[in-house]
Amino acid sequence: MKKDIQEGNTMATKEEILENLKWVEFKMDNGTLYIGQCNKSNILQGRGALIYPNNVEEKYYVGYIDKNLPDTYGQIFNAQWQTLYEGEFENGKKKGFGKSFNYQTGNVYTGYFNNDLPNGQGVLMYKDNSRYEGGFLNGEINDKGYRIKNSK
């Protein structure tokens, strides 16, 4: 352990953290395959990938894991490895700043998320290159914004 001089706190060194993590591959009870790091108590923690089973298409999460859930920062991909979401997570849900891609509609949302939904300020770019800039509440456009039409 080393001492943080400014704060007076004891911090683990990078070597100590890595020493306490191991790489594993296993299938969870719900069918999700995990490949990545876990701690000595076999709790998923560190960098990893989750492959979720789904009747329609498989989805993949690649990023940081804490207490068996996506956390901090990562990406969700579809079965064709197209990015569906890239950004911040907290306790397994999209929370914080991120970018979401909808390949069915061609829309792309960039902004803030809470509880897996757009919440707060963001930009929704439509397939025709027009966009909405403003507030979102629980995944819906809030009337406190404006739409900019494509000038073509």
WOPE-V620870 format. One record per residue. N is the residue number from 1. RES is the residue in one small letter. NEAR is the number of other C-alpha atoms within 8 Angstrom. D_CENTER is the distance of its C-alpha to the mean C-alpha in whole Angstrom. Layout:
# WOPE-V620870
n->(N:N)
res->(RES:RES)
near->(NEAR:NEAR)
d_center->(D_CENTER:D_CENTER)
This chain:
# WOPE-V620870
n->(1:2:3:4:5:6:7:8:9:10:11:12:13:14:15:16:17:18:19:20:21:22:23:24:25:26:27:28:29:30:31:32:33:34:35:36:37:38:39:40:41:42:43:44:45:46:47:48:49:50:51:52:53:54:55:56:57:58:59:60:61:62:63:64:65:66:67:68:69:70:71:72:73:74:75:76:77:78:79:80:81:82:83:84:85:86:87:88:89:90:91:92:93:94:95:96:97:98:99:100:101:102:103:104:105:106:107:108:109:110:111:112:113:114:115:116:117:118:119:120:121:122:123:124:125:126:127:128:129:130:131:132:133:134:135:136:137:138:139:140:141:142:143:144:145:146:147:148:149:150:151:152)
res->(m:k:k:d:i:q:e:g:n:t:m:a:t:k:e:e:i:l:e:n:l:k:w:v:e:f:k:m:d:n:g:t:l:y:i:g:q:c:n:k:s:n:i:l:q:g:r:g:a:l:i:y:p:n:n:v:e:e:k:y:y:v:g:y:i:d:k:n:l:p:d:t:y:g:q:i:f:n:a:q:w:q:t:l:y:e:g:e:f:e:n:g:k:k:k:g:f:g:k:s:f:n:y:q:t:g:n:v:y:t:g:y:f:n:n:d:l:p:n:g:q:g:v:l:m:y:k:d:n:s:r:y:e:g:g:f:l:n:g:e:i:n:d:k:g:y:r:i:k:n:s:k)
near->(7:7:8:9:6:4:5:7:7:8:8:8:8:6:6:9:9:8:7:8:12:10:8:9:8:7:8:8:5:4:8:11:11:13:11:12:13:14:11:8:5:6:9:13:13:11:10:12:11:11:11:10:9:7:5:4:8:11:12:12:12:11:12:13:14:11:7:8:9:16:15:9:11:14:12:12:13:12:9:5:6:7:10:12:11:12:12:13:14:10:8:8:11:14:13:10:10:14:11:10:11:9:7:4:6:9:11:11:11:11:12:13:14:12:7:8:9:14:12:11:10:13:11:11:11:10:8:5:8:11:12:11:12:13:13:13:10:8:8:7:8:9:6:6:9:8:8:8:7:8:3:2)
d_center->(31:31:32:30:33:32:30:33:30:30:26:26:26:24:26:26:23:23:26:24:21:22:21:21:21:21:21:20:22:20:20:17:17:16:17:16:17:18:21:25:24:22:19:16:15:14:13:12:12:12:14:14:18:18:22:21:18:16:13:11:8:8:7:9:10:12:15:14:10:7:7:7:5:4:5:7:10:13:17:18:15:14:11:10:7:6:5:5:4:8:10:8:7:5:8:9:9:8:9:10:13:15:18:20:21:20:18:15:14:13:13:12:10:11:11:9:12:13:15:17:18:16:18:18:20:22:23:27:25:26:23:23:22:22:21:18:19:17:16:20:21:23:27:26:25:27:27:28:30:30:33:34)
